[in-house]
Amino acid sequence: FKVGANTYTCSGTVIESKGKNVVFTAGHCVFDLDTKTFATNLAFVPAYENGNDPLGFASAAALYTTPQW
């Protein structure tokens, strides 16, 4: 994902949902407190290891977080 011009990585996991399309990660991975903006270009890459993405990837359609973190 990107925040401004910088690229970052975070871990995440798929959680059980009706559509089987929800990924849970840390709030700081999706929202930048300094700029008060959500990250961009966020993608989930299951089973990623050492540059390999054997299961492909899914781009985020929407980002949410809680105000508490």
C-alpha positions in Angstrom: 0.0 0.0 0.0 1.0 3.6 -0.4 0.8 6.6 1.9 1.8 9.6 -0.1 4.9 8.7 -2.2 6.0 5.9 0.2 5.3 2.2 -0.2 4.7 -0.1 2.8 3.8 -3.6 3.7 1.7 -5.1 6.5 0.4 -8.4 7.4 -3.3 -9.3 7.2 -5.7 -12.2 7.3 -9.0 -13.1 5.7 -11.8 -13.2 8.2 -15.0 -15.2 7.9 -17.6 -13.1 6.1 -20.7 -13.7 4.0 -18.9 -12.6 0.8 -15.6 -14.2 1.9 -13.9 -11.0 0.9 -12.9 -9.2 4.1 -9.2 -8.7 5.2 -8.3 -7.7 8.8 -5.1 -5.7 9.4 -3.8 -3.0 11.7 -5.4 0.4 11.6 -2.0 2.1 10.9 -1.8 0.0 7.7 -4.9 1.6 6.2 -5.0 5.2 7.7 -2.3 7.8 8.1 -2.8 9.8 11.3 -0.4 12.6 10.1 -2.3 13.4 6.9 -5.7 12.0 8.1 -6.0 10.1 4.8 -6.5 6.4 3.9 -3.8 4.5 2.2 -4.0 3.9 -1.5 -3.1 1.0 -3.8 -3.7 -1.5 -1.0 -3.7 -5.1 -2.1 -3.9 -8.4 -0.2 -1.5 -11.1 -1.4 -2.3 -14.4 0.4 0.6 -16.8 0.9 3.2 -14.2 -0.1 6.7 -15.3 0.6 10.1 -14.0 -0.7 8.6 -12.2 -3.8 6.3 -15.1 -4.7 2.5 -14.7 -4.8 1.3 -18.3 -5.6 -2.4 -17.4 -5.0 -2.4 -14.0 -6.8 -3.7 -10.9 -5.2 -6.8 -8.8 -4.6 -7.0 -5.0 -4.7 -8.9 -3.3 -1.9 -12.3 -1.9 -2.9 -12.9 0.0 0.4 -10.9 0.7 3.6 -12.3 1.1 7.1 -10.8 1.6 10.5 -12.0 2.5 14.0 -11.3 5.9 15.7 -9.9 4.1 18.8 -6.6 2.7 17.5 
